[in-house]
Amino acid sequence: MAQPLVKKDDDRDDEMDYSPFMGIEKGAVLQEARVFNDPQLDARRCSQVITKLLYLLNQGEAFTKVEATEVFFSVTKLFQSKDIGLRRMVYLIIKELSPSADEVIIVTSSLMKDMNSRTDMYRANAIRVLCRITDGTLLTQIERYLKQAIVDKNPVVASAALVSGIHLLQTNPEIVKRWSNEVQEAVQSRAALVQFHALALLHQIRQNDRLAVSKLVTSLTKGSVRSPLAQCLLIRYTSQVIRESGISQTGDRPFYDYLESCLRHKAEMVIFEAARAITELNGVTTRELTPAITVLQLFLSSSKPVLRFAAVRTLNKVAMTHPMAVTNCNIDMESLISDQNRSIATLAITTLLKTGNESSVDRLMKQITNFMSDIADEFKIVVVEAIRSLCLKFPLKYRSLMNFLSNILREEGGFEYKKAIVDSIVILIRDIPDAKEGGLLHLCEFIEDCEFTYLSTQILHFLGNEGPKTSDPSKYIRYIYNRVILENATVRASAVSTLAKFGALVDSLKPRIFVLLKRCLFDSDDEVRDRATLYLNTLGGDGAVVETDEEVKEFLFGSLGVPLTNLETSLKNYEPSDEPFDIHSVPKEVKSQPLAEKKAPGKKPTGLAAPPVAPTSTVDAYERLLSSIPEFAGYGKLFKSSAPVELTEAETEYAVNVVKHIFDSHVVFQYNCTNTIPEQLLENVSVIVDASEAEEFAEVDPSTGEAEEDGVEDEYQLEDLEVVSADYMLKVGVSNFRNAWESLGADCEKIDEYGLGPMESLTEAVNAVISLLGMQPCEGTEVVPSNSRSHTCLLSGVYIGNLKVLVRLSFGVGGPKEVAMKLAVRSEDISVSDAIHEIVASG
């Protein structure tokens, strides 16, 4: 029976792309390679076999030493063929096989002969192969030929020599640096590629000499570069010189004028490179941006997709820092929303969201609604984040933006996409009070049909904290209890905790909550049953309408007072004994990784999935060490130990660092001195804090390893050491900042405003204050949204004397990058609040 004909496009998934290399095996190809030894060479067949060998090598197929040697020697016989195509394949296979030093000699003479051939193609390829496979000793023999090749009249040969020089600079820099004169001559070449490669090599030769690079840029910006590719390189080097030298963009600015002149170049790549360089200059003003924005606007209407993409991508970045400068391009970008290229359309949408005004929001949302179904999840996430920023910028438009987010939340999508939407709704609820009730209902509807356990538990936790504070908390109970009936054990346990929070804060709901919790006592999962039992006993009152104790509320909503990672590590290290586990023994500070671990490559665990870094090991070790010394035994409990502070340069003969141990009434400095010279032995090391370090060391005889009797006294100057305000503060986070803030009350609150002066960005201001106070950022507020002109940062910590401190920082940008800050502090003691304000005022 005849098979029906099927169109190729009917089912792309079942198609299998045909490959000429499908099913080839190394053994079979090595057998075929014997054709290289035939007396009458078949150039076409030899080329096919070499192609297969190259394919195997590029696929990572391992050739044994014997196999590689046999192939190499067979290939060398192909030099007798005069076929140009085969000779090119021979060059390629020799380069890829990378023969050993004793094998290289076999082909060296043939390659050197080709390097002086009259056929330019032979010369160029022979230079590339020789430079790839030879070592430094042979390189000195052919250096004269390479110098001649750099200034050769044939651009293919000259480019081959220059590119080889770029590669050789990594292995034999001292040889390549001797070619500076020839390379400089090649920079003046009329051939575009030669000029491009020559400029790249010349810059690499001089890259460690800032003054030489500056002179190179100064000389070339006067108009001797004609190649568009070289011009693009020169623009990049010019931007680098401007960044490194910190040249002011006021007064005489020859480099900036050069960038501006490149905007009038006839080559589109040069125009774009110059426009992008101007937009990325530090401290660039709107007036200086204008010519670059103008040419990018022209590119937006180009018929070439690559130009449209490049322009809209650059404008997207500019919109983060200078939104007003991009507004003139809005009409052109709106036409790009329907662009066939989805990447261009996504960038156009997100740029419009950053630059649009309040009146254009509704029109944009209509356009985005039709657009979202056509793009992939990674582009959707970008759009969602842009909408979140827009909503925070125009809070009055929260209804339409929140409805849009809730609609796309119900559509199909992956975990990261859904998480981005949920995070955006949570942030809008927190920052826009009017959006709370509507946003919570949207989240409730989402968990009714949510396939991601993580998101369900996160939403239930958030619902438990915010739901009881709404005008009608009872409307959320149905959604929460549905999770107890319909979901998996993890979500059921989270729902039980959320119900308990409603029962604790809303007394009128307590009887109904008790009925629901009692039903959970018969759950199939022990975690759910245990939580239900715990909360029934904790809430008390047998379900009557009575006010919940403050201690219960603190238990349900308050933080543990210790980081979870530290608690987990302490519980793992706890050995069962007659003494119960004491939560007060858990270190409160969020410890960073030990110095030894930080230096180890490849060890960068992050997030909750990362294994605990055993913070108790360092803290307990310090405490045990100090308590074992009689002089320090009476100082009491150790409050904090700082990270090691380096007091010497990295490459000095002695490495000295200090750890500051803070007690309630004392500070202990622990100096750690490491000898980096094996032939010396340090003895009687002492530190004089206000002057220098003096030590007596003995020289060690390397042959015997024994110390010589006569030592030599030496003094060694250390860097200055400061005890800063942050040393008296422990980084201790809180799980719910708002509840912790309200529980401290306003009795010990102090509020004041400060001018922080001109700063590059809000991020710089936030980081500076966090570093000054040494406190733990909460709820991710240390991250400042892009192009934001105001930001609120929440900090928590424990001040010396075990006094809780919470700080609310409100930043705003005024005039020309002038940053103002409102500081609100609450603590358990008014003197601590005053101290925090004094630290900021004097810092």
Summary of the structure (lengths in Angstrom):
residues: 843
radius of gyration: 35.3
end to end distance: 88.7
largest distance: 104.2
contacts: 2503
relative contact order: 0.03
helix: 60%
strand: 11%
